[in-house]
Amino acid sequence: MSAVADVRPEIEVVERPKTGLLLRMLQFSIRNPLGAAGALVIVIMFVMALLADFIAPYDPVANAFDRLHQPPSAENWFGTDQFGRDVFSRIVYGARTALLVGFVSSVVGATIGLVLGVASAYFGGRVDLIFQRVLDIFMAFPLIIMALAVIAIFGTGAQNVIIAITIPFIPRCARVVRSAALSIRELPYIDAARANGFSHSRIILRHMVPNVMAPFLIMITAFVGQAILLEASLSYLGLGVQEPTPAWGLMLQGGAEEYAESAPWIAIFPGIAISLAVFGFSLFGDAVRDELDPKLRSQ
Amino acid sequence: MSMAPATPAEMSEAGAPPPQAGAATAPRQRLADAPTLITVRNLKMHFPVTEGALFPRLVGQVKAVDGISFAIRKGETLGLVGESGCGKTTTGRCILRLEHATGGEILFDGKNLIDLDRKSMNALRRKIQVIFQDPYSSLNPRMKIGDIIAEPMLVHGTEPDKAARDARVMELLRLCGLDPRFADRFPHEMSGGQRQRVGIARALSVRPEFIICDEAISALDVSIQAQIINLLEDLREQFGLTYLFIAHDLSVVRHLCHRVAVMYLGKIVEMADCDELYGNPLHPYTQALLAAVPIPDPEIEKTRAHHIVKGEVPSPINPPSGCVFHPRCPSAVAECSKSVPEFREVKPGHFVACSVI
């Protein structure tokens, strides 16, 4: 054995230079300007959410009855609402609610869907058949109807909104991930793992899950935008986040119903915030798909 | 990605023609006295063909492997050759228990692998390893080379200590002719030949006794094939390995194997020592296969007789009656379509399934 160790290996490693993060970000922006615009919106949302205390000029929940329905001005950039609260401050704080609900529900929902989808593909046969039919039942309900049903069971509040949005995401992610996992299951490296007697959980978690990360990440970015929209819809219906918490859907509801003509800024600005956020996430999601799916990549 | 500059040894190897039939023969040890390592008896793998998703009903069977028998002695290499779809890969998968065989026996270590429970089978899996055809899809693209090689050791507990495991990974990489620094690389950073070496290192990691090479060199360039063949031969001698070498390239099989079994439509039609089979093929199918190997000399190639087998391989769902080869056989008689020929020993060590001979 030692004789072998002394021999110079036939094939040696060739080092490659590493590209810097900044350079890669620049390359990404040139390659995909729309995706970069989406990323910019997301970054702005994150900055607003994290630094809300420093950015917002006013307390988002403090009423000021001497300043009701003020139009946009130098003091109140986006005007004030029916309780005299600063609309700009509430939008800045609303980013927190939107991102919290959006990210938690999509990451949790997609992760549960990921494990269930891969397991369903791995075991195959009857397990897969029954599981897919159960998913079909869940998928038969539109997102909002499913979310409403969950709210009807658990009640309103931020935590229940997250649960209500998470549940309808699970089957959608499981379906997409399963189809990717089905093709991976037939690859020789899975056979190699099975021929070595690896446990089911090791094969699923170490060999299959990491290889379906591309569709998983694409699903997450697509879900975040949808989740923000869904949270706004539920709040608009009065079933989501409750007053006085600053949330965009809630602000839209307060403004649109009574003051659409007399004080339109109350509804317009949160409406723009919701649209921009959803638009930004879907642009970024498309860019992520292009980057991660080698078949779509043009290089 | 550029490959490291080839060493002089490699260059000459790359420039040399592929191993020719008969040109280079490996030193063959006396294997007659060696104990039998694995015995396959009347192995059958019939895949059901079903219709209907919810309540499937059987409409037929694909007889991928239909009653084959062979034994491999310790230290021996048995070549399993045949056209694609003849069941040679399925035979390998049955031994690995990737497929659950329909019938027969696979005896290894005194145990029948076919009806072994999951736990005892997993204990035996350490001793039976596999090298796959496609070096690109046989390595998990998300794992580093070092982790790929270390994983079987971790699962089988052969090297419970992390440092010892790392050292063994380095040793295995060197053994397979790779720089140990490849351990930190991902598979996509390597070439096909390098990846195949990783596949071999993974198979060797748990010190197996028996390795199934499932078309292990078919997907490689001719020059790389020669390197991998030499590596496999060196490893066999160094560790006393036993190979089941599944291939369709007859010249490679002649170079590497001690005995050869020829499969056709799920059955072994002829099995003999390598020199005997190539020098004195008895079954019409083997004769046709060997006649199809081109001779790299246009003068000889022009003058020699070509027996091209007519027709296509019949469907294994509905194989021909009697001898499965009779519709394509040049020397078939009326008897051939009626009775299944017995797989008999016509000379010591030379088995043929043909009633005409």
Interface residues (C-beta under 8 A of the other chain):
Chain A: M1 V4 A5 V7 R8 P9 E10 I11 E12 V13 V14 R16 L129 L187 P188 Y189 D191 A192 A193 R194 A195 N196 G197 F198 S199 R202 R206 H207 P210 N211 M213
Chain B: M1 S2 M3 A4 T7 A9 E10 A53 L54 R93 L96 R97 L98 M121 N122 R125 R126 I128 Q129 V130 F132 Q133 D134 S137 S138 L139 N140 P141 R142 M143 E151 P152 V155 H156 E171 L173 R174 L175 G177 L178 D179 P180 R181 F182 R185 Q194 R197 R202 V206
